[in-house]
Amino acid sequence: SIDLSVSWLGQTMPGCLYNASGVWCREEAELEAVRTSAAAAVISKSATLSAREGNPEPRYHRTALGSINSMGLPNHGFAYYLDYARRYDYGCGKPLFLSLSGMTLDDNLIMLRTLAAAGLPAIPEVNLSCPNVPGKPQLGYDFVTTTEALNAFDRAWPGRYGVKLPPYFDPAHFAAMADILNRHPRLAFVTCINSIGNGLVVDVDSESVTIKPKDGLGGLGGDYVLPTALANVREFYRLLPGKDIVGCGGVKSGKEAFMHILAGARAVQVGTCLHHEGPAAFARIAAELAALMLAKGYRSLEAFRGKLRTL
Ligand SMILES: O=C1NC(=O)NC(C(=O)O)N1
């Protein structure tokens, strides 16, 4: 039989798929729908310290090739997600990750310290890559600020944590980022990638952009981002020995999940596809991945994780 389980972060989860932060996870009902689906874990919408309305609508648009969004971090505020984490059924065997995306470094530190004081099994994934708050550049593209932030996170949070990275597009940037990330032993995982920031989708009929914020600029997801996501997974898998890579970007079937794991992903997040299909996507993708593994003679993810061939 096929084993899709994943052992990492000192625990074993029943599969390898879960939601990407931001998708099907802003409301408690959505989080519970993911938890009770075939997803193997749950991650919450990036929390800011105070609740946010987010950007003006329309702020999400689907195309044949994926999605563009400029949500602007709409969320109920950190206390809402902390309260959910206090009541979460950790015995279900599916880890809970809390995504944190403070508007300032201090806000991130306050959230980390508050979470630490709560003494819960929930694991923080700090978002270094939201591209959609006007005037706020993606933290992950500023190596000095990222260095300062990670040093501060290490002091504010005693346990394992992860970061959500933006996509990088240059080997020099992979190397520079890896040099920083490798200085943080409790940084246990990196999630690659967040959306490809500031794309522009044009509607020919209306001769218009498709979303309101930033005159149409937004983060791309779906088919648009798969090769970039795979490149970031594979490069950081090579450059971050001892850390786990969570693959995110372009997963809509067992095939793309297989690609991410082949590239080195420990686990795989689903965003755009989940937004359109709902939590039933997890059972479908898991079944497709299992069928692909069966056809190839693989009985576990370890049998092929990180074994992408080069020519
Ligand atoms: O980190 C984020 N990435 C996105 O693509 N969108 C959301 C957002 O805009 O809230 N945040």
Ligand as a Chemical Component Dictionary entry (heavy atoms), coordinates in Angstrom:
data_LIG
# 
_chem_comp.id                   LIG 
_chem_comp.type                 NON-POLYMER 
_chem_comp.pdbx_formal_charge   0 
_chem_comp.three_letter_code    LIG 
# 
loop_
_chem_comp_atom.comp_id 
_chem_comp_atom.atom_id 
_chem_comp_atom.alt_atom_id 
_chem_comp_atom.type_symbol 
_chem_comp_atom.charge 
_chem_comp_atom.model_Cartn_x 
_chem_comp_atom.model_Cartn_y 
_chem_comp_atom.model_Cartn_z 
_chem_comp_atom.pdbx_ordinal 
LIG O1 O1 O 0 1.195  36.961 1.728  1  
LIG C1 C1 C 0 0.207  37.145 0.997  2  
LIG N1 N1 N 0 0.225  36.709 -0.261 3  
LIG C2 C2 C 0 -0.776 36.941 -1.121 4  
LIG O2 O2 O 0 -0.670 36.562 -2.308 5  
LIG N2 N2 N 0 -1.888 37.608 -0.697 6  
LIG C3 C3 C 0 -2.099 37.822 0.676  7  
LIG C4 C4 C 0 -2.846 39.116 0.951  8  
LIG O3 O3 O 0 -2.857 40.007 0.095  9  
LIG O4 O4 O 0 -3.385 39.186 2.084  10 
LIG N3 N3 N 0 -0.899 37.795 1.454  11 
# 
loop_
_chem_comp_bond.comp_id 
_chem_comp_bond.atom_id_1 
_chem_comp_bond.atom_id_2 
_chem_comp_bond.value_order 
_chem_comp_bond.pdbx_ordinal 
LIG O1 C1 DOUB 1  
LIG C1 N1 SING 2  
LIG C1 N3 SING 3  
LIG N1 C2 SING 4  
LIG C2 O2 DOUB 5  
LIG C2 N2 SING 6  
LIG N2 C3 SING 7  
LIG C3 C4 SING 8  
LIG C3 N3 SING 9  
LIG C4 O3 DOUB 10 
LIG C4 O4 SING 11 
# 
